[in-house]
């Protein structure tokens, strides 16, 4: 697949995770996935969405009732039919660029030889060993994935030599240069305000260095870090003297890895540091289950105490006598309780566990195909045994009868939790906010586990967005024919096909203060819980506030490329999501954007601001002036300075209104001259190249890059890109038909006279944002003059309206990104900043969140495991998990949630049931809370806050809450 052949509309979000090179290599890979139960189809779904060349699914078995617990492409009508054949047609619809075929016979060496990657799921230990040995000998990447109830296993063998082209996938670090010394080694000092993110042994290249120009063509140089703002490089004694400028940029280094065949559990990645002994024990337990299955022809029956003892004896005997299991494992001890629980639930087949392990396994397939990211080396074990019921004194234990199969689509889940638990799940009422990538995965899991699929149960899902083509790469419930439909409606229809018993209602509402008439106290009170599948912090904060107010648990998750997190909020037990925290990203100073940019992010933000001002705000202001009776009252409320700015724009837009397409081209040409020549010449007039500060230091140094004006050249592609895009956008806001025909535009440009520009000394350019505040002075005279001009102005026809443009990054034919890319790169050329291609520009200017289906699936699986705990009614905080993962580098952090803070809301240290009956104490508590947490700090209205506390007090609840309101 050549880069030009990559379907960027479809893969746009994934490309920001993997890059074009990795996608191109993946497009030529052939992958075999053996086993089409729940785990196998999860891996296949993610791999097909990722865009490999071909996927062959293999399975000799036929669909059974228990398969429907997690195999989302099997229907009741498929029972008795081959699983691979039934799944093939569904998988093929996911991605037209991937050839999907099925194989219903046994695996053999001739078949394996065709593939670059082989994945085994639902396989015997004997099969894993011979397939693994064959793949290792023939340089075929080999992956084993398996789940047993609440436990999962993953193994990778990518051969004797495997090259990782990009270990982390992070963007290369870069830093601006303040000085480079002559010496051996030379010392590079970075600008004070930026520093660097380099590490020892990293290699960098230099560009834009003036004076010591030898570095610009030197090639990658190994560095040694000295401090936050300095590092050493090669011998620079024979180089020229450094003058100014330059950027050091990291060069990504590849790494060679060597893997071993299927035998060595010492190469083990931990998913939960609190479960180290458990993970080691699971290696023994999985192999013992394989041995049991080989001997008896089946897995242990659910909750069978007799068969559990046999598995435990097998592990114990092998461990004590240092036989095959313990010899391979080289472990000093094992946890008998883990083996016992594993055996009791091993016959279970759970959608959330398959989603998590399937997401991880599919990510390893992508690594095997592309060389992108650090692969698993080599074993990984996972368990969520804390989801099991807590056995309290006097409680009844789950019996073999309670977990026995019932010829039900939930048999795989009943085998773990029992039939009573299943009935409880079916009666739950949940609110899912968001039907995008995570929302689709959650709905799939909800359908499979039967959430809300019984009498009295229900799921409400809301999402305002409609389906776009770029969604299809990771929002797997949607198909090409769904483009343009509402996400919530299409998603609800899709999961009802998976489970016809689903009770689900789609909404298209934003969950915000404006929709509180819909999502009322009565609505939340009817719920058992809320799931947040949102893509912005503000919405999460608001929804969290509602859950705190109405005392409802919340499941929350998010992804960013290969990274993801989950959060579980349990009323009165765990800390809530809480108020929005600072993002860690500093706002770009206004003076930097206006006059002193020094990186491409600055020029892209400047270009985006130009777009909003020229093609959106100007049209909106004109329309308000022409149609809004309250316009002048609103101007008075703005203040004189801002009012003057708005009125000047209105006068400009109406006074110089274009009448034809040539007028639009002329306007665009004048814009080019003003932005990239005149403004720069004025800046250099105020601060010449050799200007020095009051301290005697050069003005243009460090992060302050000295610009140069550009000269318009119609033969320059970027120059013409700007004119074509700007002219068409300007025409659009006035309802004039534009043109892409460059020959005609060139003829118009030939007839345009560009006036000469002479800089003036009366212009003051502010160097800091603090100085910019000096602009905010009273100018009543100018305001009155503009009012007079507009009142005397000959108005356009009464029906005239301008057309404001809403920035849309994903439409390649609307000129929006054409303008942003050209405008940004021309400004970058002014300041000798390396330009950005369209792909990178869209990421930054469009504020795109990189996304990939593998991370999404894994996060949704983890969220649903926490749902199991909520349904069980767990009240020990140690049983819950917040998670942080990065599938690129096998980084997993499973942590216990923070405890909900306890607040004193009266003169006494806490409130008990007696004090809650005293109205005076309640009143003092309410007054204290409102004083400490004023309405400006709350995610919802103070009145709602007070009413919630009043209800809590009057219901004699223990007064504990989540994060401060």
N, C-alpha and C positions, 0 to 999 in steps of 0.2 A: 504493500500500500504506500504509494508516494504521498508526500505531505499534501500535495494539491488534491489528492483523492480522499483525504480525510473529511468526513462529513462534519464540519465544524458547527453547523446548526444543531446537530444531534448531540455531539460529544463536547459541546462548549464548556460545560462545568467540569467534566472529567479531564479535559485537556489541561486545565490549570492544575490538576493533581499530577498527571503523568507526563505531560509534554508531548510534542509532536513526534519526537524520535521514538519514544517508547510505544506510542500508539501505532506507528508505522511498522515496528517490529512485531508487535502483537497481531497485527492484521495478517501476518503470514503464518501464524502458529496454528497447529492442529492439536486439539485437546480431547482426551478420552476421559469420561467420568463414568465410573462403574458403580452401579447401585442407584436405583431411583426411588428409594423411600424418601422420607422427609429431608434428611440431610443431603442426599445426593441431588435432589431437585433444587434445593437452596443453593448449593454450589453452582449447579448448572445455570440457574437463573442469573446469578451475579456475573458469571463468566461470559454468558451470552450478551448481557447488557454492556459489559466492558468492551466488546468488539474484537475478539480474537478472530482468526480466519475461519475455523470450523470447530464445532463441538459434536462429538459422538457420544451418545448416552447408551449405556449397556445395562441390561438387567434380564435375567432369565425368569424372574419370579412374576407372579400375578398379584394383582391388587387384593388386599385383605381389609377388613373393617378397621383394624388398628392403624393402617397406613393413612387413613383419612384424618387422623389426629394431627398430622404435620405435613402431609403431601398435598399441597394446595392445588395441584393440577389434576388430581383424581376426584372423580365423582362417584356417587353410589352406583351409577350405571356402568362404571368401569370395573366393578368387583368381578374377579375371575379372569380379567384380561391382563395382558402383559403391561407392566408398569412403564417400561421404556416406550413402547408403542403409543400408549395413551398420553404420555407427557410430551412426546416429540412435537406434535402440532402446536401445542401451547407455547413451548419454548421458541419455536421457529418464528412465532408472531412478535416476539420481543424485539428483534433486531434483524432487519432485512439484509444487513451487511454480513451476517454470520450464517454459514451453512450448518444446519442442525440435522443430524441423522440419528437413527437408532440401530442398535445391534442387540438381538435377543438370544444369541447363542453364547456359549462359554468363552472366556478369554483364552487366547492362545498367542504364541510368540509372533506369528506372522501379522496378526492384528496389531499387537503392541508396537511393532516396528514402524508403523505408519505415523506415529504420534511423537510430538516433542515433549508433551506433558501427559502423564497418566495419574489419575486420581482414583483411589479406591475408597468406597464407603460401604458399610454393611458387608464387610468381607471377613473371611476366616483368617486366623494367624498363618495357617499354611499357605493360603493364597497371597497374603501380604509378603511372605518370605520369598516365594519363587518369583513373583512379579517384581519385587524390589531388587532381587539379585539380577534379573534379566535387564531391568532398566538401568541399574548401576553399570553393568558391563557394556551397555550400548549407548551410554550418554543420553538417556531419556530422563527428564526430570520426574521424580516420583513423589507422590504425596499420599499419605494415609489420613483419613478423617473418620472419626467414629464417635457416636454418642450412645450412652446407656443411661436412660432416665435423666437424672439431673447432673450427669457427669459427661465430660467430653475429652477427646484425645486427638492430637494432631502430630504428624511426623512428616519431615521433609528430607529428601535425599536428592540433591541437585548435581551429584557426580563428583568425580575427582577434582575437576577444575571448573569453577563457575565464577564468571566475572560480574561483579556488582558495579554497574556504571555510575550510579548515583545512590549513595548510601541513605541519605535522609530525604531527598526531594525538596529540601528548602532552597529558596532563592539564594544565589551566591551573595555573600557579604561584600560590602564595598565601603570605602571611606575616602573622604576628601583629604588632600594633602596640604599641610601648612608649610612644611620644610623638609628637605632631605639633605643630610650632611654628606660631606666627602670624607670617606674613611674606610677602614676594613674591620668590621662591616660598616656599611652606611646605616645611619639611623633615620628612620622616617617618623616625622611628627605629624599627627592628624589635627584637624581643626578642633579648637577647644570645645565647641558646642556639640560636636558629634562623637568624637572618639572612634573606636573600632570594635568589631566583634570577632576579630581574628584569633586563632589559636596557634600554638606551636606546631611546626611541620606543615602548616597550611601553605599552599602555593598561591601567589598572586601575580597579576599582570598590571602594568601601569599604562595609563592613557592620559593625553592632554597635559603632560608635564612640559613646562616651558623652562628652557635653560638646560637642564640635565636630560636632554631629549633622547639620549642613548637608552634610557629605561623604557621608552615607549615601544621599542622594538626588541627588547631583550628576551622576551619569552617568560614563561612561568618561573618565579623566583621563590625559593623556600624561605620562610620567615621564622623569626624567633620573637616572641612577645616580650616586651620590656615593661610596658604598663598599659593603662587604659587608653592612652593617647599616643603610644609609640611602639615601634617594632624595628628589628634589625633585618637587613637584607644582605645582598652580596657586597663585594668590594667595589666601592664607587670612587676610589682615589683617582682613577684615570678618566673619570667622566667630567663633563662640563659643570660649571657652577649652576646650582639650582637657582631659578629665578622665582617662579610662582606656579600655582595651579597644579592640576593633576588629580587623578583618581586611582586608587588601588582596588582591584577587584579580585575576589577569590576565584580560583580555577578548581572546579570539581575534580576530585581524584577518584579513580576506580579502585576496586579492591578485589583480589582473587581469594576465593574460598574453596575449601575441600570438605566434602561430606563423606560420611561413612554409611555402610549398609545398615539395614534395620536390625539394630541390636544394642546400641549403646545409650542408655537413659541418663548418663552423666551429662550429656549435652542437652540440658533441660531448661526451658524458659518458665519462670514462675509467673502466674497470673495474680496471685494473692499472697503477699509476703507473710500473712498470718496463717497460711496453710501449707508451709513448706513440707512438714512430715506427711501431710495428707496427699500432696501431689505425688510424692515418692511412693506412697502406698498404692495410689491409684494405678501406677504402672504395674505393680504386682497383681492388683485386682482385675484389671482388664485382661491380662494374660491368663489368669485363673479362669475367668469367664470363657475365654476362648477354649481352654482345655475342657471345661465342663461341657460346652456345646459340642465339641468334637466327640466326646465320650458318650453323651446322651442324645445327641441329635437335635437339641433344642436348648433355649435359654432357661434358667430357673424360673419357675412360675412366680408371678407377683406375690410378694409377702409370704412365700413359702419358707417357713422356719427350717424345715428338714433340708431343703436344697441349699439354703443359706449356710447351714453348718457344714455341708460338704465343700462348698466353695472356700469357706474360712479354713477348714482343715487342710485343703489343698495348698493354700498360701502358707499356712503355718508349717506344714510338713516340708515344703520346699525351702522355706526360709531357714528352718532349724538345721536341715541337713545340707544346706549350701548347694542345693540342686539347681536346675537350669534357671528358674525364675530369679532367685537371689543372686546367683553367680553373674547373670547379665546385669542385674540392677545394682549390685555392689552397695546395698543399703544396710545400715546397721540395725534398723528397727522398722516396724510397720505398725499402723494403727488398726487394730482389730475392729473397732467400731465403724471405721470407714469401709472396710471390706464387707462387713455385715450389711450396712445400709446400701452399698452398691449392689450387692446380690439381691436384696429385697426389691429394689426398684429397677434393676437392669432391663427388665422386659418392657419398661415404659418408653414411649416415643413422644417427646415434648417439642412443640413448635418453637418456643423461645430458645431452648438449648440448641436446637438445630440452626436457628437463625444466627446465633452468636458464632458457633463453631463453623457454620457454613460461610459466614462472612469472612472469618479468618482464613479458611481454606481457600476461598476464591481469591483473596488477596495474595496468597502464596502462589496461586496459578499465574496471576498477573506478573508477579516478580519473576517466576520461572520463565515466562514468555519474553519478558522485556529487559530483564537485568536492572529494573528500577526498584530501589529500596532494598533494605537489608533483609534477606530471607530468614525464616525460622531455622535455628541451628541447635538441635534438630527436633527435640520432643517438647510438647506443650500439653499440660493437663489442666482441666478446669472442672470445678464442681460448684453447685449451688445447693448443697445438702441442707443449708439453713432454711430452705423453702419448705422442708418437711414439717408436719405438725409438731408443735412442742408437746412432749409427753409430760403432763403434770400429774401429780399424785391423784389417783382416782379416775383419770381419763381412760377411756377405752382405746386400746391399740387398734390400728388398722389391721383387719384380718385378711386372710387369703380370699375369703368369700367377698368381702367388700371391694377388693381390687380385681376380681375375676372378670374376664371379658364378657360382654353382653351383646355382641354383634351390634355395636354402636360406633358411630364415627368418632367417639371420644375414648375408645378402648385404650389407646396408647397413653392417655392422660389418667384414666381411671386406674390403670396399673400402678401408678405412682401415688395418687392422692385419694383414691377411693371414690365410690359413687356419690356419697353425700356431698363431698366437695364439688363434684361436677354439677349437682343440682343447685348448689349455692352460686356457682359461677353463672349459670344460665339465668338466674333471677336478678343479677346485678344491673344497675343503671349507671352508665358512664357518659361523660362529656369529653369528646376529643376535639381539641382546637387545633386545626391545621390538617389539611389533606394533601400535603406535598410529599416529599421523599420519606421522611420519618412517619408521617401520617399514613401513607400507603402501607408501609411495613407493619405499623401497629394494627391497622384494620385487618390485614391478612392474618396476623397472629390472633387478634380478637375472634375472627371467624373460626379459626382452627381450634382454639381452646374452648369456644362456645360462650364467650362473654356476652351476656345479654341475649342469648339465643333461646330463652325459655319464657314461660308465662310470667309476665310482670317485668321481665328484663328488657333493656333497651339501650341503644347507643345513639347519641346525638353527635353528629359531626358537622363542623362549620368551617368554611373556607371561602373567602371572597374571590379568589383568583380563578381564572379560566386556564385551560390546558394549552401549553405552547409546545412546539416541537422539541425544544431543548429539555423539557421535562421528561420525555420518554426514555432518556438514558438511565434514569435512576428511580422514577416514579412508576414502578412496574405494573401497576393496575391499569395504566392507560395505554391506548393503542393509537395508531395514526388517525383512525376515523374519529377519535375522541377530541382531536385538536379543535379548540374553540368552545368546547363544552365546559360547564362548571366542574371544578375538581371534585367538590363534595358529592355532586350527583353521580358522576361517572364512577367514583370510588365506591360509593354505596352500592351501585348496581353490580360492580365487579365482585365485591365480597359476598353479596347475596347469591351469586352463582357458585361461589366456593362453598357456602353453607346456606342453603335455602331457609333455614330456621332463624337466620339473623333478623332481629328487630332493629332497624336502623332508620334514622331520619336525617336527611341532609339539609343543612342551612347554608346560606351565603352571607352571613353577617360577620362583621368585625366585632371581636369581644373587646369592648372599650366602654367608657362612660356613656357614650351615646346609645349603646344597645342595652343599657340597664333596664329599660322597659320590657325587654324580651327575656333577658337572663336575670331574673328577679330572685328575691329571697326564696320564693316558693320553688322556682326552678332548681336552684342549688340545693335546697333542702330535700328535694326528691332524689338527689344523686347519691351514689355510693363512692364516687371518686371522679377525678379529672385527670386527663392526660394532655400535656402540652407538647405539640409538635410545631413549634414556632421558629421563625427565622430572625427575630429581633428581640433585643433585651427589653425594650419598653413594653412590648406585649406580654412578655413573661412576667415582668414585675407586676403589671396590672392583674393578670390572671392569678398570680400568687396571692395578691392582696385579697382577691375575692375568695380564694380558698381559705385564707386565714380568717376572713370575716365570717364565713359560713361554716367553718370547722370541717372542711372536706380534705381528704388526702389528695396529693398531687404527684404525678409522675412526670418528670421533665427530662428531655434529652436534646442534644444538639450535636452537629458535626461541623468540621472545617477540614475538608480534604480527607486525609487519612486519620485525622484526629477526631475524637468524640468524647462526650461526657454524658453521664446520667445523674439525676438527682431525685431522691424520694423524699417527700414531705409528709410526715405523719403528725396529725394534730396532737398537741400536748406532749410529743415525744422528740421530734427532730426539729432542727433549725429549718426555717423556710428559705425560699430563694432569696427573699429580702429585697432591699432597695437596689437600684442600679448602681454598680460600682464603676469607678473610672476605668476606661478601657486600656489605659497605659499608653495610648497613642496621643501625642501632643498635637494640639491644633497648630496649623501652620500660621505663623504671624502674618498679618495682613500686609505689612511692609515687605515681607519676603515675597509674597505672591505678586505684589505690585511692581517691585523694583529689583529685588535681589534673590531670585531663585538660584538654587545650586544643585538641584537634582530633578529627575524627570517627574517625580510625584508632584513637585511644585508647579511645573509647567502644565501638567494634566489637570490639576485642580484649577489653575488659572483659566485654562481652556473651557472647563466645565462651567466656571462662573461666567465667562463670556457668553457661552451658549444660553444660560439661564437669563442673563440680563438682556441680551439682544433679541432673543426669539421667544421668550416666555413672558418675563415680567413687563417688558415694554408693551406688548399686546394686551396683557391683562389690565394694565393701568389705563390705556386708551379706552378699553371697553367699559371700565368702571366710570371714567370721566363722561363718556357718552350716554350711559344708561342708568347710573346709580344716583338717585336723588340725594343720598347721604354723602356724596363724594366730598364736598367741601368741608363738611363736619369731620369727616375722617382725616382729611388733610390737616385740619387744625389740631387734631389729637396727636398727629405724628410729630409735631414740632417743626420749626421753621426750616432747619437744615435738611431734614429728610423730605419735607414737603417740596422744597426748592428742587431737589434732585428728581423727584417724581414728575413735577410739572415741566422741568426742562426736557425730560424724556418724552412726555406727551407732546410738547410743542415740536420737538424734533421729528417724532413719528408721524404727526399729522401735517406739519409744515413741509416736510420733504418726502411726502408720500409718493412712491413710484407709480408711474402710470403704465409701464410696459416692462417686458423682460430686459431690454437693454438698460433700463434704469437700474434694475436689480444688479446687473453685472457691473455697472459703473459704481454702485454703492459698495459692492464687494471689493472692487479694486482699490477704492479709497480707504476702506477698512484695512486692507493689507498694508498700504503705505503708512497709515497712521500707527498701526500696532507694531510693525517690524522695522520701520525706518524712523519716522518722525519722533515717536516716543523715546526711542533709544538715543537718538541724536540730542534730544532735550536733556535726557538723563546725563549724557556725557558732557553736555555743556555746563550742567550744574556741578558735576563731579568728573573732571577730566581724568584721563588715563593716569597721569602723574600726580593726581591730587593727594595731599597728605592731611592727616587729621591734626587736631590741636596738639596732640602728643608727639607729632613728628613722624608718625608711622604711616605707611602707604594706606590710602583709603581702600583700594581694591586689593584685598589680601584675605587669606583664609576662606571662610564660607562666602565672602562677598566677591563674586566673580565679575570681572569687567566685561561688559557686553560690547557688541559691535553691531551697527545697523546693517540691514540686508538691502540688496538692490534687486528689484523685481525682474525676474527672468521668465518669460512665458515658456521657455524650453525646459525649465525646471519643473519636474513632475509635482513636487510638494507645493510649489507656488501655485500651480494651476489647480491642484486638488483643493486648496483653500478657496480660491475664487469660485470654482464650480460649486462647492458645497455651500459656501456663504451666500452666493447669489440665489441658489435654489431655496435655501431656508428662508431668506428674506422675501422671496417671491411667495412662499407658502403662507407666511403670516399675513400677507395682503391679498391672498386669493388669486395670485397671478400664476399662470402656467409657466413652469421652468423648462430647462433643457439640460441634457447630458452631452450634447453634441459639441465637442471641444473646438471643432473647426469654426463653427458659427460664433462661439464665445471669443475665440482669438480675433475674428474680424471685428467684433464689437470693441474688444480691448484696443485694437489699433486706432480707433477713433476717439479714445478717451484722453482728455488732457488732465494730467496730474499736476496740480500747482506746486510750485517750489515751496520748501519749508525753511524757515529761518528760526533757530532757537532763540529764546528770549530769557533775559536774566531776571524777570519779575516772577518767574515760576518757582515756587518753593517745593522741594521734594523732601518728604519726611523720611528719616532713617529708621525710626522705631515706631511701634504701635502707640507708644505713649505720646510721641510727637503728633501722631495722626489725630489725637483727640483735640488738638488745637484747631482742627477744621470745624469743630462743632461750635461755631459762634452764631450769634443772632444776626440774621440778614433780612430784616423785615422789608427793606426797600426792594431787594431783589425779588422777594416773594410777591409783593404787590405789583411789581412790573410784569412778572409772569402771568399773574391773574388778569392784568389789563390786556396783555397780548392775546391770551386765550379768549377773552371776552370779545375782542375785536376780530378774532380769527374767523375766516369763512369756513364754516363747518362742512364736513362731507354730508352726503345724503343721510337721512334719518335712520335708514336701515343698515348703514355701514357698520361693520364689526371686523376687528382684526381676529386672527386665528392663533392663539397661543400654542406653542409646541411643547408637549411633555416629552422630556428626554426618554428615548427608547433605544437601549443599547443592542438589542438582539435582532433588529431589523436592518439588514445590510443594504436596503434600497431607499432609506428615508433621509440619507445624508447626515444623520446625527453623528455617527462615529466617524464618518469621513471628515466632518468639520473638526471634531475633537482631536483626531490624530494629526491632521495637517496643522491646526492652530498650535497644538502643543509642540510638535517637532520644529516648527518655525521659530518659536520662542526658545526652544532648546538650542537651536542653531545660533540665535542671538547671543546666548550665554555659553556657547561651546560645551553644552551638556550632551552626553551621548543620547541619541534619539531612541524611541521605543516603537516596536512594530505594532500593528493593529491589535494583535492578540494580547500583548501586555497592556496596551493602552486601554482596551476594553475592560480588562480585569481591574485596573486602578480607577479609571474614570467612572466605570459602571458600578464600582463597589460590589463586584461579583464575589459570592461565597463559593470557593471551589468545593466540589462534591463528587462523591463516587459511591456506587451502590453497595460496595462491600462494607464500608464503615456504617452506612445507614442501616443495613440489615443487622449488623452486630449490635448497634446501639438499641435498636428497637427490641431485639431479643433480651438484652439486659434489663430494659424497662419492664418488660412483661414478667421477668423473674421476680422483680420487686412487687409486681401486682399479685403474684402468687402469695407473697408474704402478707400483703394487706388483706387478702381474702382469708388467709389463715387466722388473721387477728393477732399477729405477733405484736408483743408489747415490750420485748427486750431490744433495745437499740443496737446491741451487738449483732443482731441477726440481719440488719439492713445494710445495704452497700450503696455508696456513691462511687461512681467509677470514672476514670480518666484513661483513655487508651490512645495509642498512636500505632496503627497497623503498619506504618512504614518501617518502624524500627523495633517492633515487638515490645512496646512499652505498655505496661498494664499496671494501674494503681486501683485497687479495690479498697476503699476506706470506709470505716464506720462513720455515719453522719454525725454532725455536731449535735449536742443535746440542745433542746429548746431552752432559751434563757428563761429564767424565772424572775419576775419583777415584783418589787414592793409597790403596792398601789394604795397603801394606807399607812398609818402611823405604826402599825404592827409589822413585823418582818414578813408575814404572809397571812393569807386569808383562809380561815377554816370555815366549816359549815355554820358555826355559830355567828361568826362575824359577818358572814354573808347575809344574815337575816336582819342586820342593822342597817337601815336606809342611810343613816349618817355616815357610816363607814364606806358604803358603796359610793355615796356622793363625793366624799373626799378622794376616794380612789379614782373616780372619773375625772375630777378636777386636776389631780396630780398627773394623770396620763396625758390629758390634753395640753397641760403646761410643758411637759417634757417633750412630747412629740406633736408639735404644732401642725396644722393642716398642710402647710407647704412641704412637709417632709413625708406626707402619706401618699400611698398609691391609690387611695380612694377617699371619698369625702369624710370630713370629721364627724358628721352626723351618723354616717354608717358605722364608723369606728365606735362611737359612743353606744349606739344601739346594740352592736355586737357584744360589747362588754356588759351592757345591761342584761342582755339575754344570758350571757355566761354566768353572771353573778346570781341572777334570779333563779337559774336552774341549779344553783349550788354546785357548779362544777369547780374542780380544783383550778385555781386561777394561774394557769400556765399558758404561755402562748409562744408563737414563733418569734422571729426577729421583730424588733420594735416596729410598730405601725409606721 
